[in-house]
Amino acid sequence: MNDIKSLFKESNNFTAHPLCTINLYKIHIKEWKEHKNKILSLMYSCFNSTREYIDDPLISYTDYFNSVRMEYAEEFIPIVKPYLQKFNPDSVYKFRGINGIWAQRYYANDFHAPHDHGTLGYSCVFYAKFDPKVHSSTMFLPPFSNAYGKRCLTDMENIIEGDLLIFPSNITHMSTPHKSDIDRVIISFNLT
């Protein structure tokens, strides 16, 4: 008996109609190379001076819990804003702007457990310090099971430093355990 895949390939009796699609968008921020050193310098100053804001035992540094906007945000937002303005007219959800911005720094054995950012808008991950040879990108869990009843982790391939991922805020995502001694740094924010 043929397996189900070969039956589908041979059949001309059906057409596929996407039932649900979830788009994840990737934009490369070209200006990152020229601004990287200044923004990372501001970020590392925050990393070294705001240890009291670490409130997550799984991540070496996050300023998510800091209610004061960090200096690096003031430098970073003008770089990504033009890209977001070009994205917004064609996006399904029309957002007004950035709502919250924070940085995370991962060392060996750090990870971020599966989570989402609520039901409204988009969430974003910007890869500020990222080496594809030793770092992994954000992993996503689809909101529904596959035909075998499993929810498989999916990652974005070909991520490089300077890439910005935009995805629906209600999509569960995570950072798998960081295996490198080279730190991985991201900037995250929401669009609402």
BALOBA-1460 file (C-alpha; in Angstrom, 3 decimals):
// residues 192
<rec num="1" residu="m" x="0.000" y="0.000" z="0.000"/>
<rec num="2" residu="n" x="1.294" y="3.466" z="-0.869"/>
<rec num="3" residu="d" x="1.964" y="5.982" z="1.866"/>
<rec num="4" residu="i" x="-0.284" y="9.032" z="2.068"/>
<rec num="5" residu="k" x="2.327" y="11.413" z="0.565"/>
<rec num="6" residu="s" x="2.674" y="9.405" z="-2.626"/>
<rec num="7" residu="l" x="-1.125" y="9.155" z="-2.946"/>
<rec num="8" residu="f" x="-1.380" y="12.958" z="-2.772"/>
<rec num="9" residu="k" x="1.351" y="13.425" z="-5.332"/>
<rec num="10" residu="e" x="-0.358" y="11.118" z="-7.810"/>
<rec num="11" residu="s" x="-3.858" y="12.466" z="-7.290"/>
<rec num="12" residu="n" x="-5.372" y="15.130" z="-9.494"/>
<rec num="13" residu="n" x="-8.658" y="14.989" z="-7.615"/>
<rec num="14" residu="f" x="-8.025" y="17.728" z="-5.068"/>
<rec num="15" residu="t" x="-6.770" y="21.259" z="-4.663"/>
<rec num="16" residu="a" x="-5.186" y="22.678" z="-1.550"/>
<rec num="17" residu="h" x="-6.761" y="25.715" z="0.108"/>
<rec num="18" residu="p" x="-4.865" y="27.292" z="3.001"/>
<rec num="19" residu="l" x="-7.114" y="27.176" z="6.049"/>
<rec num="20" residu="c" x="-4.983" y="29.346" z="8.288"/>
<rec num="21" residu="t" x="-1.816" y="31.219" z="7.504"/>
<rec num="22" residu="i" x="0.385" y="33.035" z="9.954"/>
<rec num="23" residu="n" x="2.948" y="35.356" z="8.496"/>
<rec num="24" residu="l" x="6.247" y="36.112" z="10.095"/>
<rec num="25" residu="y" x="8.068" y="39.026" z="8.515"/>
<rec num="26" residu="k" x="11.822" y="39.533" z="8.305"/>
<rec num="27" residu="i" x="13.339" y="42.924" z="7.536"/>
<rec num="28" residu="h" x="17.060" y="43.572" z="7.403"/>
<rec num="29" residu="i" x="18.024" y="46.932" z="8.918"/>
<rec num="30" residu="k" x="20.812" y="48.065" z="6.607"/>
<rec num="31" residu="e" x="21.940" y="50.912" z="8.859"/>
<rec num="32" residu="w" x="22.706" y="48.560" z="11.764"/>
<rec num="33" residu="k" x="26.396" y="48.179" z="10.859"/>
<rec num="34" residu="e" x="27.056" y="51.906" z="11.114"/>
<rec num="35" residu="h" x="25.134" y="52.311" z="14.412"/>
<rec num="36" residu="k" x="25.977" y="48.963" z="16.019"/>
<rec num="37" residu="n" x="29.022" y="49.996" z="18.075"/>
<rec num="38" residu="k" x="27.348" y="53.056" z="19.599"/>
<rec num="39" residu="i" x="24.098" y="51.268" z="20.446"/>
<rec num="40" residu="l" x="25.837" y="48.170" z="21.813"/>
<rec num="41" residu="s" x="28.061" y="50.442" z="23.923"/>
<rec num="42" residu="l" x="24.946" y="52.074" z="25.408"/>
<rec num="43" residu="m" x="23.403" y="48.638" z="25.938"/>
<rec num="44" residu="y" x="26.492" y="47.269" z="27.672"/>
<rec num="45" residu="s" x="26.484" y="50.310" z="29.981"/>
<rec num="46" residu="c" x="22.921" y="49.354" z="30.929"/>
<rec num="47" residu="f" x="23.898" y="45.715" z="31.316"/>
<rec num="48" residu="n" x="26.668" y="46.681" z="33.725"/>
<rec num="49" residu="s" x="24.831" y="49.331" z="35.728"/>
<rec num="50" residu="t" x="21.271" y="48.057" z="36.125"/>
<rec num="51" residu="r" x="21.704" y="44.638" z="37.654"/>
<rec num="52" residu="e" x="18.784" y="45.374" z="39.977"/>
<rec num="53" residu="y" x="16.407" y="45.061" z="37.014"/>
<rec num="54" residu="i" x="17.222" y="41.411" z="36.473"/>
<rec num="55" residu="d" x="14.159" y="39.555" z="37.640"/>
<rec num="56" residu="d" x="14.365" y="36.465" z="35.460"/>
<rec num="57" residu="p" x="16.522" y="33.551" z="36.636"/>
<rec num="58" residu="l" x="16.716" y="32.094" z="33.098"/>
<rec num="59" residu="i" x="18.228" y="35.131" z="31.340"/>
<rec num="60" residu="s" x="21.503" y="36.781" z="32.390"/>
<rec num="61" residu="y" x="20.186" y="40.241" z="31.596"/>
<rec num="62" residu="t" x="16.840" y="41.746" z="30.726"/>
<rec num="63" residu="d" x="15.630" y="45.273" z="31.305"/>
<rec num="64" residu="y" x="12.043" y="44.274" z="30.557"/>
<rec num="65" residu="f" x="11.138" y="45.071" z="34.163"/>
<rec num="66" residu="n" x="12.673" y="48.561" z="34.008"/>
<rec num="67" residu="s" x="10.011" y="51.247" z="33.666"/>
<rec num="68" residu="v" x="12.575" y="53.833" z="32.496"/>
<rec num="69" residu="r" x="13.365" y="53.827" z="28.773"/>
<rec num="70" residu="m" x="17.036" y="53.032" z="28.324"/>
<rec num="71" residu="e" x="19.418" y="55.299" z="26.381"/>
<rec num="72" residu="y" x="19.982" y="52.706" z="23.661"/>
<rec num="73" residu="a" x="16.266" y="52.892" z="22.783"/>
<rec num="74" residu="e" x="16.569" y="56.579" z="21.902"/>
<rec num="75" residu="e" x="19.295" y="55.692" z="19.377"/>
<rec num="76" residu="f" x="17.677" y="52.492" z="18.097"/>
<rec num="77" residu="i" x="14.093" y="53.645" z="17.429"/>
<rec num="78" residu="p" x="14.969" y="56.226" z="14.716"/>
<rec num="79" residu="i" x="16.856" y="53.509" z="12.804"/>
<rec num="80" residu="v" x="13.949" y="51.032" z="12.671"/>
<rec num="81" residu="k" x="11.100" y="53.549" z="12.459"/>
<rec num="82" residu="p" x="11.339" y="54.123" z="8.663"/>
<rec num="83" residu="y" x="11.158" y="50.357" z="8.085"/>
<rec num="84" residu="l" x="8.120" y="50.054" z="10.336"/>
<rec num="85" residu="q" x="6.431" y="52.957" z="8.528"/>
<rec num="86" residu="k" x="6.923" y="51.152" z="5.198"/>
<rec num="87" residu="f" x="5.659" y="47.868" z="6.682"/>
<rec num="88" residu="n" x="2.504" y="49.243" z="8.351"/>
<rec num="89" residu="p" x="0.399" y="50.055" z="5.231"/>
<rec num="90" residu="d" x="0.741" y="46.486" z="3.929"/>
<rec num="91" residu="s" x="0.404" y="44.747" z="7.298"/>
<rec num="92" residu="v" x="-2.835" y="43.076" z="8.359"/>
<rec num="93" residu="y" x="-2.847" y="44.839" z="11.732"/>
<rec num="94" residu="k" x="-2.466" y="48.618" z="11.518"/>
<rec num="95" residu="f" x="-0.355" y="49.645" z="14.511"/>
<rec num="96" residu="r" x="0.199" y="53.130" z="15.909"/>
<rec num="97" residu="g" x="3.753" y="52.670" z="17.078"/>
<rec num="98" residu="i" x="6.213" y="51.003" z="19.421"/>
<rec num="99" residu="n" x="4.818" y="49.998" z="22.795"/>
<rec num="100" residu="g" x="7.615" y="49.028" z="25.165"/>
<rec num="101" residu="i" x="11.193" y="48.245" z="24.246"/>
<rec num="102" residu="w" x="13.701" y="46.120" z="26.119"/>
<rec num="103" residu="a" x="16.989" y="44.279" z="25.643"/>
<rec num="104" residu="q" x="18.041" y="40.782" z="26.582"/>
<rec num="105" residu="r" x="21.518" y="39.327" z="26.819"/>
<rec num="106" residu="y" x="22.020" y="35.580" z="26.790"/>
<rec num="107" residu="y" x="25.107" y="33.759" z="28.075"/>
<rec num="108" residu="a" x="25.813" y="30.022" z="28.098"/>
<rec num="109" residu="n" x="22.842" y="28.018" z="29.429"/>
<rec num="110" residu="d" x="20.414" y="30.979" z="29.396"/>
<rec num="111" residu="f" x="17.048" y="30.511" z="27.729"/>
<rec num="112" residu="h" x="13.634" y="32.131" z="27.585"/>
<rec num="113" residu="a" x="10.712" y="29.807" z="28.280"/>
<rec num="114" residu="p" x="7.751" y="29.653" z="25.856"/>
<rec num="115" residu="h" x="5.625" y="32.799" z="26.131"/>
<rec num="116" residu="d" x="3.578" y="35.252" z="24.101"/>
<rec num="117" residu="h" x="3.016" y="39.000" z="24.297"/>
<rec num="118" residu="g" x="-0.765" y="39.097" z="24.519"/>
<rec num="119" residu="t" x="-3.581" y="39.107" z="22.027"/>
<rec num="120" residu="l" x="-3.151" y="42.406" z="20.205"/>
<rec num="121" residu="g" x="-0.620" y="43.672" z="17.687"/>
<rec num="122" residu="y" x="2.794" y="42.468" z="16.631"/>
<rec num="123" residu="s" x="5.896" y="41.555" z="18.579"/>
<rec num="124" residu="c" x="9.407" y="42.132" z="17.291"/>
<rec num="125" residu="v" x="12.843" y="40.651" z="17.859"/>
<rec num="126" residu="f" x="15.893" y="42.498" z="16.570"/>
<rec num="127" residu="y" x="19.190" y="40.604" z="16.458"/>
<rec num="128" residu="a" x="21.709" y="43.169" z="17.737"/>
<rec num="129" residu="k" x="24.572" y="40.764" z="18.413"/>
<rec num="130" residu="f" x="24.133" y="37.472" z="16.618"/>
<rec num="131" residu="d" x="26.519" y="34.966" z="15.085"/>
<rec num="132" residu="p" x="24.604" y="32.325" z="13.087"/>
<rec num="133" residu="k" x="27.526" y="29.906" z="13.570"/>
<rec num="134" residu="v" x="27.003" y="29.766" z="17.352"/>
<rec num="135" residu="h" x="23.603" y="31.351" z="18.070"/>
<rec num="136" residu="s" x="20.089" y="30.138" z="17.352"/>
<rec num="137" residu="s" x="17.174" y="32.293" z="16.295"/>
<rec num="138" residu="t" x="13.867" y="32.613" z="18.102"/>
<rec num="139" residu="m" x="11.769" y="29.433" z="18.033"/>
<rec num="140" residu="f" x="8.022" y="29.531" z="17.345"/>
<rec num="141" residu="l" x="5.260" y="27.149" z="18.388"/>
<rec num="142" residu="p" x="2.328" y="27.106" z="15.967"/>
<rec num="143" residu="p" x="-1.040" y="27.735" z="17.650"/>
<rec num="144" residu="f" x="-2.408" y="24.451" z="16.357"/>
<rec num="145" residu="s" x="-1.177" y="20.859" z="16.116"/>
<rec num="146" residu="n" x="-0.060" y="19.216" z="12.899"/>
<rec num="147" residu="a" x="-1.840" y="16.183" z="11.411"/>
<rec num="148" residu="y" x="-0.036" y="13.956" z="13.917"/>
<rec num="149" residu="g" x="-1.263" y="15.894" z="16.955"/>
<rec num="150" residu="k" x="2.073" y="17.578" z="17.670"/>
<rec num="151" residu="r" x="3.040" y="21.241" z="17.952"/>
<rec num="152" residu="c" x="6.490" y="21.418" z="16.416"/>
<rec num="153" residu="l" x="9.024" y="24.131" z="17.139"/>
<rec num="154" residu="t" x="9.905" y="26.181" z="14.086"/>
<rec num="155" residu="d" x="12.746" y="28.631" z="13.705"/>
<rec num="156" residu="m" x="13.584" y="31.247" z="11.129"/>
<rec num="157" residu="e" x="16.424" y="30.193" z="8.893"/>
<rec num="158" residu="n" x="19.169" y="32.472" z="7.611"/>
<rec num="159" residu="i" x="18.940" y="35.014" z="10.410"/>
<rec num="160" residu="i" x="21.860" y="37.425" z="10.503"/>
<rec num="161" residu="e" x="22.821" y="40.317" z="12.725"/>
<rec num="162" residu="g" x="20.676" y="43.337" z="11.874"/>
<rec num="163" residu="d" x="17.556" y="41.291" z="11.086"/>
<rec num="164" residu="l" x="14.201" y="42.266" z="12.571"/>
<rec num="165" residu="l" x="11.446" y="39.663" z="12.947"/>
<rec num="166" residu="i" x="7.836" y="40.835" z="13.194"/>
<rec num="167" residu="f" x="5.104" y="38.359" z="14.171"/>
<rec num="168" residu="p" x="1.634" y="38.323" z="15.760"/>
<rec num="169" residu="s" x="1.942" y="38.962" z="19.503"/>
<rec num="170" residu="n" x="-0.182" y="35.940" z="20.396"/>
<rec num="171" residu="i" x="2.241" y="33.458" z="18.796"/>
<rec num="172" residu="t" x="4.087" y="31.438" z="21.424"/>
<rec num="173" residu="h" x="7.842" y="31.760" z="21.025"/>
<rec num="174" residu="m" x="10.999" y="31.081" z="22.995"/>
<rec num="175" residu="s" x="14.779" y="31.129" z="23.018"/>
<rec num="176" residu="t" x="16.245" y="27.655" z="23.291"/>
<rec num="177" residu="p" x="19.148" y="27.098" z="25.726"/>
<rec num="178" residu="h" x="22.124" y="29.181" z="24.656"/>
<rec num="179" residu="k" x="25.115" y="26.909" z="24.141"/>
<rec num="180" residu="s" x="27.857" y="29.435" z="23.374"/>
<rec num="181" residu="d" x="30.201" y="31.429" z="25.592"/>
<rec num="182" residu="i" x="29.717" y="34.300" z="23.121"/>
<rec num="183" residu="d" x="26.796" y="36.406" z="24.313"/>
<rec num="184" residu="r" x="23.717" y="36.855" z="22.152"/>
<rec num="185" residu="v" x="21.930" y="40.233" z="22.384"/>
<rec num="186" residu="i" x="18.449" y="41.085" z="21.162"/>
<rec num="187" residu="i" x="16.193" y="44.108" z="21.339"/>
<rec num="188" residu="s" x="12.466" y="43.359" z="21.595"/>
<rec num="189" residu="f" x="9.416" y="45.566" z="21.339"/>
<rec num="190" residu="n" x="5.725" y="45.423" z="20.589"/>
<rec num="191" residu="l" x="3.744" y="47.247" z="17.908"/>
<rec num="192" residu="t" x="0.241" y="48.257" z="18.980"/>
